[in-house]
């Protein structure tokens, strides 16, 4: 269930002109501010635009869109889904994977992340690679999800 008051509170932050509506360019940002891990594909299907100023929606419409996103099947993964994904790249079954593989996953699959953002993420969250280019992915995942 969606907390309507919380959605409207977040919408108010993105309502630059005080008109009671927000630019749908920021729909994904609203979802993330609400703690949702919604994919870009779901946000676009709900009306998110690629440019500012193209399309606007009233707060009540945003509440409905957030509800739809929350009910969308397979719109987000959980911690265990991420573990299973990274295990696919654990060739030695020892809790390590190649950093280059993770780089490829983040930069090229699903919601693509810009290369420079991936490099910043690695600098902050990844343990150093060993001489074979491998790093322990569980500590990275724990830091990324706030479990560390």
TORVEXMI-190846 format. One line per field, with one value per residue: residue in three letters; x, y, z of N, C-alpha, C, O in turn. Coordinates in Angstrom, 2 decimals. Atoms other than C-alpha are relative to their C-alpha. Layout:
<atoms>
kedo	(Ala; ...)
neast	(X; ...)
nnorth	(Y; ...)
nup	(Z; ...)
caeast	(X; ...)
canorth	(Y; ...)
caup	(Z; ...)
ceast	(X; ...)
cnorth	(Y; ...)
cup	(Z; ...)
oeast	(X; ...)
onorth	(Y; ...)
oup	(Z; ...)
</atoms>
This chain:
<atoms>
kedo	(Unk; Unk; Unk; Unk; Unk; Unk; Unk; Unk; Unk; Unk; Unk; Unk; Unk; Unk; Unk; Unk; Unk; Unk; Unk; Unk; Unk; Unk; Unk; Unk; Unk; Unk; Unk; Unk; Unk; Unk; Unk; Unk; Unk; Unk; Unk; Unk; Unk; Unk; Unk; Unk; Unk; Unk; Unk; Unk; Unk; Unk; Unk; Unk; Unk; Unk; Unk; Unk; Unk; Unk; Unk; Unk; Unk; Unk; Unk; Unk; Unk; Unk; Unk; Unk; Unk; Unk; Unk; Unk; Unk; Unk; Unk; Unk; Unk; Unk; Unk; Unk; Unk; Unk; Unk; Unk; Unk; Unk; Unk; Unk; Unk; Unk; Unk; Unk; Unk; Unk; Unk; Unk; Unk; Unk; Unk; Unk; Unk; Unk; Unk; Unk; Unk; Unk; Unk; Unk; Unk; Unk; Unk; Unk; Unk; Unk; Unk; Unk; Unk; Unk; Unk; Unk; Unk; Unk; Unk; Unk; Unk; Unk; Unk; Unk; Unk; Unk; Unk; Unk; Unk; Unk; Unk; Unk; Unk; Unk; Unk; Unk; Unk; Unk; Unk; Unk; Unk; Unk; Unk; Unk; Unk; Unk; Unk; Unk)
neast	(0.85; -0.76; 0.28; 0.36; -0.56; -1.44; -0.18; 0.29; -1.09; -1.13; 0.41; -0.10; -1.42; -0.29; 0.91; -0.81; 0.81; 1.11; 1.25; 0.65; -0.33; -1.45; -0.49; -0.16; -1.41; -0.48; 0.79; -0.91; -0.58; 1.02; 0.04; -1.19; 0.14; 0.94; -0.65; 0.32; -1.08; 0.75; -0.81; 0.30; 1.02; 1.31; 0.24; 0.33; 1.34; 0.96; 0.02; -1.23; -0.54; -1.45; -0.37; 0.80; 0.96; 0.84; 1.26; 0.19; 1.11; 0.45; -0.45; 0.87; -0.39; -1.28; 0.33; 0.47; -1.15; -0.84; 0.71; -0.17; -1.40; -0.17; 0.67; -0.54; -0.79; -1.41; -0.49; -1.20; -0.59; -0.33; -1.38; -0.32; -0.07; -1.31; -0.99; 0.09; -0.57; -1.46; -0.52; -0.14; -1.32; -0.99; -0.52; -0.74; 0.90; -0.68; 0.45; -0.66; 0.30; -0.84; 0.52; 0.39; 1.35; 0.94; -0.01; 0.82; 1.40; 0.54; -0.05; 0.65; 1.21; 1.09; -0.08; -1.42; -0.63; -1.16; -1.31; -0.67; 0.70; -0.42; -1.36; 0.14; 0.60; -1.06; -0.98; 0.58; 0.60; -0.68; -1.33; -0.93; -0.12; -1.25; -0.83; 0.77; 1.12; 1.17; 0.27; 1.09; 1.23; 0.94; -0.24; 0.51; 1.46; 0.40; -0.18; 0.93; 1.36; 0.04; -0.06; -1.34)
nnorth	(-1.19; -1.23; -1.06; -1.16; -1.23; 0.00; -0.25; -1.42; -0.75; 0.08; -0.76; -1.41; -0.36; -0.10; -0.98; -1.21; -1.20; -0.04; 0.18; 1.26; 1.01; 0.16; 0.39; 1.46; 0.31; 0.34; 1.09; 0.99; -0.59; 0.09; 1.42; 0.28; -0.76; 0.77; 1.25; 1.05; 0.34; 0.22; -0.08; -1.10; 0.50; -0.19; -1.44; -0.49; 0.50; -0.81; -1.36; -0.76; -0.53; -0.11; -1.42; -0.83; -0.92; 0.59; 0.54; -0.22; 0.74; -0.45; 0.87; 1.18; 0.90; 0.61; 1.02; 1.16; 0.57; 0.68; 1.24; 0.91; 0.45; 0.91; 1.26; 0.55; 1.22; -0.01; -1.35; -0.23; 1.20; -0.09; 0.33; 1.36; 0.01; -0.53; 1.03; 1.03; -0.56; -0.06; 1.38; 0.48; -0.43; 0.52; 1.18; 0.88; 0.32; -0.37; -1.32; -1.07; -0.11; -0.99; -1.36; -0.36; 0.56; -0.88; -1.23; 0.26; 0.14; -1.30; -0.97; 0.42; 0.80; -0.58; -1.45; -0.27; -0.99; -0.59; 0.57; -0.78; 0.29; 1.34; -0.11; -0.61; 1.04; 0.96; -0.62; -0.11; 1.20; 1.27; 0.32; 0.03; 1.22; 0.74; 0.02; 0.59; -0.88; 0.43; -0.70; 0.64; -0.73; -0.11; -1.24; -1.06; 0.02; -0.45; -1.44; -0.61; 0.09; -0.53; 1.06; 0.04)
nup	(0.00; 0.15; -0.97; 0.82; -0.58; 0.26; 1.43; 0.24; -0.63; 0.94; 1.19; -0.33; 0.13; 1.43; 0.58; -0.01; 0.18; -0.94; 0.75; -0.36; 1.00; 0.21; 1.31; 0.01; 0.14; -1.34; -0.57; -0.58; -1.20; -1.04; -0.41; -0.81; -1.25; -0.82; -0.38; 0.96; 0.93; 1.22; 1.21; 0.92; 0.92; -0.66; -0.09; 1.34; 0.33; -0.76; 0.52; -0.18; 1.26; 0.08; -0.05; -0.89; 0.56; 1.04; -0.48; -1.43; -0.61; -1.32; -1.09; -0.10; 1.09; -0.40; -1.00; 0.76; 0.71; -0.99; -0.32; 1.13; -0.01; -1.13; 0.34; 1.25; -0.24; 0.38; 0.24; -0.79; -0.57; -1.41; -0.35; 0.41; 1.47; 0.37; -0.33; 1.03; 1.23; -0.10; -0.04; 1.38; 0.50; -0.94; 0.72; -0.90; -1.12; -1.25; -0.45; 0.76; 1.42; 0.66; -0.07; 1.37; 0.22; -0.69; 0.79; 1.17; -0.44; -0.39; 1.11; 1.24; -0.15; -0.78; -0.13; 0.21; -0.86; 0.70; -0.35; -1.06; -1.26; -0.40; -0.54; -1.34; -0.84; -0.29; -0.88; -1.34; -0.58; 0.32; -0.50; 1.14; 0.80; -0.18; 1.21; 1.09; 0.33; -0.76; -1.25; -0.74; 0.32; -1.12; -0.74; 0.87; -0.05; -1.35; -0.06; 0.93; -0.53; -1.36; -0.99; -0.60)
caeast	(0.00; 1.25; 1.49; -0.35; 0.85; 4.48; 4.15; 2.61; 5.34; 8.03; 6.08; 6.00; 9.81; 9.86; 7.12; 9.44; 6.63; 4.12; 1.45; 0.63; 2.22; 5.62; 7.58; 7.41; 11.11; 11.55; 9.17; 12.03; 13.58; 10.30; 10.24; 13.80; 13.06; 10.24; 12.72; 11.48; 13.94; 11.86; 13.39; 13.58; 11.46; 8.58; 8.97; 8.93; 5.84; 4.16; 5.01; 8.54; 10.10; 13.69; 13.62; 12.45; 9.36; 7.65; 4.92; 3.52; 1.21; -0.82; 0.15; -2.90; -1.83; 1.67; 0.16; -1.62; 1.58; 3.55; 0.88; 1.10; 4.89; 4.70; 2.38; 4.36; 5.67; 9.43; 9.98; 12.77; 15.12; 15.89; 19.14; 18.99; 18.31; 21.50; 23.47; 22.21; 23.12; 26.67; 27.10; 26.60; 29.92; 31.72; 33.73; 35.76; 32.78; 34.78; 32.84; 34.88; 34.22; 36.04; 35.60; 35.40; 32.29; 30.56; 31.56; 29.93; 26.74; 26.30; 27.25; 25.43; 22.54; 19.14; 19.14; 22.48; 24.76; 27.25; 30.85; 32.13; 29.43; 30.40; 34.05; 33.05; 30.92; 33.85; 36.22; 33.82; 32.42; 34.74; 37.65; 40.82; 41.20; 43.72; 46.38; 43.79; 41.33; 38.98; 37.33; 35.00; 31.48; 29.64; 31.33; 30.52; 26.88; 26.64; 28.03; 25.81; 22.64; 23.60; 24.03; 27.70)
canorth	(0.00; 3.46; 6.17; 8.98; 11.68; 10.64; 10.62; 14.10; 15.32; 14.12; 15.59; 18.94; 18.94; 18.46; 21.07; 23.93; 26.36; 25.52; 24.47; 21.14; 19.18; 17.78; 17.28; 13.58; 13.74; 13.36; 10.39; 7.95; 10.33; 10.42; 6.60; 6.45; 9.14; 6.90; 4.05; 2.14; 0.34; 0.71; 0.09; 2.79; 0.63; 0.73; 4.49; 5.12; 2.93; 5.17; 8.34; 9.35; 11.53; 11.88; 15.68; 18.25; 20.30; 17.84; 16.37; 17.19; 15.37; 16.43; 14.97; 12.64; 11.21; 10.60; 8.72; 6.43; 5.97; 5.08; 2.53; 1.02; 0.86; -0.81; -3.46; -3.99; -7.56; -7.92; -4.18; -4.49; -7.02; -7.87; -8.63; -12.35; -11.73; -9.69; -12.43; -14.98; -12.68; -12.17; -15.90; -16.49; -14.69; -16.44; -18.85; -20.23; -20.57; -18.73; -15.46; -13.52; -12.30; -10.23; -6.51; -6.13; -8.37; -6.19; -3.13; -4.67; -5.58; -2.08; -0.18; -2.25; -4.24; -3.16; 0.42; 1.46; 3.39; 5.88; 4.59; 7.47; 6.74; 3.07; 4.01; 6.24; 3.40; 0.99; 3.44; 3.81; 0.31; -2.33; -4.01; -3.93; -6.44; -9.24; -10.05; -11.98; -9.08; -10.69; -9.00; -10.25; -9.36; -9.97; -7.05; -4.85; -5.92; -5.42; -1.90; -1.11; -2.21; -0.74; -4.09; -3.46)
caup	(0.00; -0.87; 1.80; 0.02; 2.43; 1.98; -1.82; -1.78; 0.59; -1.85; -4.79; -3.02; -2.97; -6.77; -7.36; -8.28; -9.15; -6.41; -8.94; -7.30; -10.13; -10.98; -14.15; -15.06; -15.88; -12.08; -11.64; -11.05; -8.53; -6.62; -6.58; -5.26; -2.65; -1.42; -1.02; -4.04; -6.30; -9.44; -12.84; -15.46; -17.75; -15.24; -14.73; -18.49; -18.87; -16.27; -18.17; -17.19; -19.89; -21.07; -21.02; -18.51; -19.26; -21.63; -19.42; -15.98; -13.56; -10.52; -7.14; -7.09; -10.44; -9.03; -6.07; -8.56; -10.58; -7.44; -6.56; -10.03; -9.79; -6.39; -7.84; -11.04; -11.17; -11.31; -11.10; -8.57; -7.11; -3.54; -1.76; -2.52; -6.21; -6.39; -4.65; -7.17; -10.07; -8.81; -8.13; -11.85; -12.39; -9.52; -11.69; -8.77; -6.38; -3.71; -3.32; -5.90; -9.40; -11.99; -11.47; -15.27; -15.28; -12.68; -14.68; -17.76; -15.86; -14.46; -17.63; -20.23; -18.77; -17.45; -16.18; -17.65; -15.31; -16.82; -16.81; -14.63; -12.01; -12.00; -11.42; -8.46; -7.07; -7.32; -5.63; -2.70; -2.27; -3.78; -2.11; -4.24; -7.04; -6.62; -9.22; -11.27; -11.40; -8.87; -5.89; -3.11; -4.23; -0.93; 0.84; -2.18; -2.12; 1.66; 1.35; -1.62; 0.18; 3.55; 5.28; 6.09)
ceast	(0.89; -0.45; -0.22; 0.63; 1.50; 0.29; -0.20; 1.08; 1.22; -0.32; 0.16; 1.44; 0.35; -0.93; 0.66; -0.84; -1.19; -1.36; -0.75; 0.21; 1.52; 0.27; 0.24; 1.43; 0.55; -0.77; 0.88; 0.64; -0.98; -0.07; 1.18; -0.06; -0.95; 0.59; -0.32; 1.19; -0.63; 0.89; -0.43; -1.10; -1.40; -0.34; -0.39; -1.40; -1.09; 0.04; 1.26; 0.55; 1.52; 0.50; -0.92; -0.98; -0.94; -1.39; -0.06; -1.17; -0.30; 0.44; -0.85; 0.32; 1.31; -0.25; -0.46; 1.16; 0.93; -0.64; 0.15; 1.42; 0.24; -0.61; 0.52; 0.82; 1.42; 0.55; 1.23; 0.52; 0.20; 1.43; 0.40; 0.04; 1.36; 1.10; 0.01; 0.58; 1.53; 0.63; 0.16; 1.38; 1.13; 0.54; 0.71; -0.83; 0.63; -0.39; 0.69; -0.48; 0.91; -0.68; -0.48; -1.40; -1.05; -0.12; -0.91; -1.49; -0.61; -0.08; -0.90; -1.32; -1.05; 0.01; 1.48; 0.48; 1.19; 1.32; 0.67; -0.68; 0.38; 1.39; -0.02; -0.55; 1.06; 1.00; -0.51; -0.32; 0.76; 1.32; 0.93; -0.01; 1.28; 0.74; -0.72; -1.20; -1.29; -0.15; -1.15; -1.31; -0.97; 0.21; -0.48; -1.51; -0.51; 0.14; -1.03; -1.42; -0.11; 0.02; 1.35; 0.16)
cnorth	(1.25; 1.02; 1.30; 1.29; 0.09; 0.30; 1.49; 0.89; 0.04; 0.81; 1.49; 0.50; 0.23; 0.99; 1.37; 1.28; 0.11; -0.16; -1.28; -1.08; -0.09; -0.41; -1.52; -0.44; -0.50; -1.16; -1.06; 0.50; -0.06; -1.43; -0.32; 0.71; -0.72; -1.34; -1.16; -0.22; -0.36; 0.16; 1.18; -0.41; 0.21; 1.48; 0.58; -0.46; 0.79; 1.47; 0.82; 0.42; 0.09; 1.43; 0.75; 0.86; -0.57; -0.38; 0.17; -0.82; 0.58; -1.03; -1.27; -1.02; -0.73; -1.09; -1.27; -0.69; -0.75; -1.32; -1.04; -0.56; -1.01; -1.37; -0.65; -1.25; 0.16; 1.39; 0.33; -1.33; 0.16; -0.49; -1.38; -0.16; 0.48; -1.00; -1.07; 0.48; -0.03; -1.39; -0.58; 0.32; -0.45; -1.32; -1.00; -0.45; 0.31; 1.40; 1.17; -0.02; 1.04; 1.37; 0.46; -0.52; 0.88; 1.33; -0.15; -0.09; 1.38; 0.98; -0.38; -0.74; 0.73; 1.51; 0.37; 1.14; 0.57; -0.52; 0.75; -0.22; -1.37; 0.06; 0.61; -1.02; -1.02; 0.57; 0.05; -1.33; -1.31; -0.13; -0.06; -1.35; -0.74; -0.04; -0.61; 0.85; -0.35; 0.83; -0.72; 0.78; 0.14; 1.29; 1.20; 0.09; 0.47; 1.52; 0.73; 0.04; 0.50; -1.05; -0.07; 1.11)
cup	(0.00; 1.05; -0.77; 0.52; -0.28; -1.47; -0.28; 0.61; -0.94; -1.26; 0.24; -0.13; -1.48; -0.73; 0.06; -0.02; 0.94; -0.66; 0.37; -1.04; -0.12; -1.44; 0.04; -0.31; 1.34; 0.65; 0.67; 1.28; 1.17; 0.54; 0.92; 1.34; 0.96; 0.43; -0.93; -0.93; -1.34; -1.22; -0.87; -0.96; 0.58; 0.05; -1.36; -0.40; 0.72; -0.40; 0.20; -1.36; 0.06; 0.07; 0.95; -0.79; -1.05; 0.50; 1.52; 0.51; 1.37; 1.04; 0.10; -1.09; 0.35; 1.04; -0.71; -0.72; 0.95; 0.39; -1.09; -0.03; 1.11; -0.30; -1.27; 0.31; -0.50; -0.28; 0.82; 0.52; 1.49; 0.22; -0.53; -1.52; -0.46; 0.30; -1.09; -1.33; 0.06; 0.07; -1.40; -0.57; 0.92; -0.55; 0.92; 1.20; 1.34; 0.48; -0.70; -1.44; -0.61; 0.09; -1.38; -0.32; 0.66; -0.73; -1.21; 0.37; 0.26; -1.18; -1.17; 0.14; 0.83; -0.03; -0.09; 0.88; -0.76; 0.55; 1.15; 1.35; 0.53; 0.63; 1.41; 0.99; 0.41; 1.00; 1.44; 0.65; -0.22; 0.73; -1.21; -0.72; 0.38; -1.34; -1.21; -0.42; 0.73; 1.27; 0.72; -0.17; 1.17; 0.80; -0.82; 0.11; 1.36; 0.13; -0.86; 0.58; 1.43; 1.08; 0.71; 1.03)
oeast	(1.93; -1.64; 0.74; 1.11; 2.02; 1.23; 0.59; 1.40; 1.83; 0.54; 0.58; 1.68; 1.13; -0.82; 0.42; -0.45; -1.92; -2.36; -1.83; -0.58; 2.26; -0.58; 0.95; 1.74; 1.48; -0.61; 0.58; 0.84; -0.58; -0.16; 1.02; 0.37; -0.84; -0.07; -0.02; 1.90; -0.48; 1.73; -1.55; -1.94; -2.31; -1.47; -1.30; -2.15; -2.24; -0.68; 1.29; 0.55; 2.11; 1.70; -2.11; -0.71; -1.75; -2.38; 0.92; -2.05; 0.60; 0.69; -0.30; 0.24; 1.48; 0.40; -0.05; 1.24; 1.45; 0.05; 0.35; 1.62; 0.95; -0.13; 0.09; 1.71; 1.66; 1.41; 1.86; -0.21; 0.12; 2.10; 1.48; 0.79; 1.94; 2.05; 1.07; 1.25; 2.18; 1.75; 1.01; 1.86; 2.29; 0.09; 0.72; -0.33; 0.50; 0.30; 0.60; -0.95; 1.54; -1.88; -1.45; -2.15; -2.09; -1.21; -1.71; -2.34; -1.71; -1.02; -1.34; -2.02; -0.70; 0.10; 2.20; -0.18; 2.00; 1.47; 1.23; -0.01; 0.52; 1.63; 0.72; -0.10; 1.13; 1.42; 0.26; -0.14; 0.52; 2.07; 0.47; -0.25; 2.25; 0.33; -0.29; -1.98; -2.36; 0.84; -1.96; -1.41; -1.80; -0.76; -1.00; -2.07; -1.50; -0.74; -1.57; -2.13; -1.20; -0.29; 1.49; 1.21)
onorth	(1.28; 1.23; 1.97; 2.11; 1.17; 1.04; 2.10; 1.94; 1.09; 1.52; 2.23; 1.65; 1.12; 1.16; 2.15; 2.30; 1.10; 0.35; -1.55; -2.03; 0.83; -0.96; -2.01; -1.63; -1.31; -1.40; -1.51; -0.26; -0.31; -1.65; -0.96; 0.17; -0.57; -2.13; -2.31; 0.72; -1.48; 1.07; 1.67; 0.41; 0.63; 1.87; 1.40; 0.29; 0.82; 2.29; 1.99; -0.37; 0.03; 1.68; 0.43; 1.26; 0.17; -0.17; -0.08; -1.20; 1.00; -2.19; -2.36; -2.23; -1.90; -2.14; -2.37; -1.91; -1.81; -2.33; -2.22; -1.74; -1.99; -2.39; -1.75; -1.22; 0.76; 1.55; 1.37; -2.33; 1.28; -0.91; -1.55; -0.99; -0.07; -1.14; -1.47; -0.28; -0.48; -1.59; -1.45; -0.37; -0.09; -2.39; -2.20; -1.18; -0.46; 1.98; 2.31; -1.04; 1.81; 1.50; 1.22; 0.13; 1.18; 1.88; 0.74; 0.46; 1.68; 1.76; 0.51; -0.91; 1.49; 2.11; 0.29; 2.16; -0.19; -0.74; 0.14; -0.20; -1.57; -0.59; 0.18; -1.09; -1.41; -0.12; -0.10; -1.50; -2.27; 0.83; -0.26; -2.40; -0.12; 0.61; -0.42; 0.45; 0.12; 1.33; -1.38; 1.93; 1.05; 1.92; 2.16; 1.18; 1.20; 2.16; 1.76; 1.03; 0.50; -0.75; -0.79; 1.24)
oup	(0.66; 1.27; -1.17; -0.27; -0.57; -1.79; -1.00; 0.05; -1.14; -1.78; -0.65; -0.51; -1.80; -1.95; 0.98; 0.55; 0.88; -0.16; -0.15; -1.12; 0.23; -2.13; 0.92; -0.21; 1.37; 1.84; 1.78; 2.22; 2.31; 1.75; 1.96; 2.35; 2.18; 1.12; -0.61; -1.27; -1.83; -1.27; -0.77; -1.34; -0.13; -0.24; -1.45; -1.03; 0.28; 0.18; -0.19; -2.30; 1.14; 0.18; 1.07; -1.92; -1.61; -0.20; 2.22; -0.27; 2.10; 0.72; 0.31; -0.86; 0.04; 1.00; -0.33; -0.74; 0.60; 0.54; -0.82; -0.30; 0.93; 0.20; -1.63; 1.15; -1.55; -1.15; 0.62; 0.58; 2.01; -0.72; -1.10; -2.05; -1.40; -0.47; -1.56; -2.03; -0.89; -0.39; -1.62; -1.46; 0.70; -0.16; 0.64; 2.06; 2.29; 1.33; -0.25; -1.95; 0.11; -0.17; -1.48; -1.06; 0.06; -0.85; -1.51; -0.34; -0.21; -1.27; -1.91; -0.86; 1.74; -1.10; 0.91; 1.02; -1.30; 1.76; 2.05; 2.39; 1.74; 1.65; 2.29; 2.14; 1.57; 1.93; 2.39; 1.85; 0.51; 0.89; -2.34; -0.12; 0.80; -2.30; -2.35; -1.28; 0.37; 1.83; 0.06; 0.26; 1.16; 1.20; -0.26; 0.28; 1.44; 0.70; -0.47; 0.41; 2.01; 2.24; 1.70; 1.64)
</atoms>
